[in-house]
Amino acid sequence: MQVEGSLAIGSATVSNLTLTQVHVVLTAKDGVTHIAPATAKLYGGGYSGDITLDDRGAVAALKIDQSIDPRST
């Protein structure tokens, strides 16, 4: 699978959590899927994330680096 793209969502509610200004960049190539940067605003603060799924080995490896800043961004 080879994918390269981005997604922008103005507002979404997931599990009763309201997110705005959602931006996600996705790339997938040769068994590695990378979602970064992933950003959103929520309740006066901000979310940022970097997610990598490496499916090249016998066991898939998932790396997640996320942060939430409670201050307005």
N, C-alpha and C positions, 0 to 999 in steps of 0.2 A: 504494500500500500504506500502510495506517495500522495501527500496532501500538503497544501500550503494555503492558508487563508486567515481571515480575521472576522470577528463578529462584534457588533456594537448593538447594545440594547439600551433604550432610554430608561425603562423601568420594568422590574419584574419582582414577583413575590414567590419565594420558594420556602416551603415549610414555615410560613408566617413571618419570614424575614424579607423585608422590602429592600431591594437593591436598586440603585440608579446609576446612570453613567457607566454601565458595564462595558468593558473592552477586553477582548480575548484574542490572542494571536496563536494559531495552531500550525505546527509543522509536523509531518510524519514522513519518515524515510528509513528504509532498510531496518525495520523493526524497532525504531526509536520514535516515540511520540512525545513532542515537547509542547506544552501550553505555557507560553510566557511572552510578554507579560500578560497577566490577568489582573485587572484592576476594577474596582467598583467603589461607589460611595454608599455608606449605610449609616443611618441615624446620626448624622453630623460628623462622622469620621470616615476613614478610608480603609479599603482592603487591597492588598497586593499579594500575588502568588506566582510561583514558578513550579510547575509540575512536569515531571519526566517519567514516562513509562518505557522501560527497556525490555523488549520481548525477544531479544536475540538469543538468550541462553535457555537452558532447560527449565529454569524457573524465572518468571518475570520479576523484574525489580521496579519498585515504585519509589520515587523521591519526591517529597512535597516540602516546599519552603513557603510558608505563608506568614503574613503579618497583618495585624489590625491596629490602626492608629485611631484612638478615640477622639483625637482633636480634629477639628474641621480642616479639610485639605482642599 
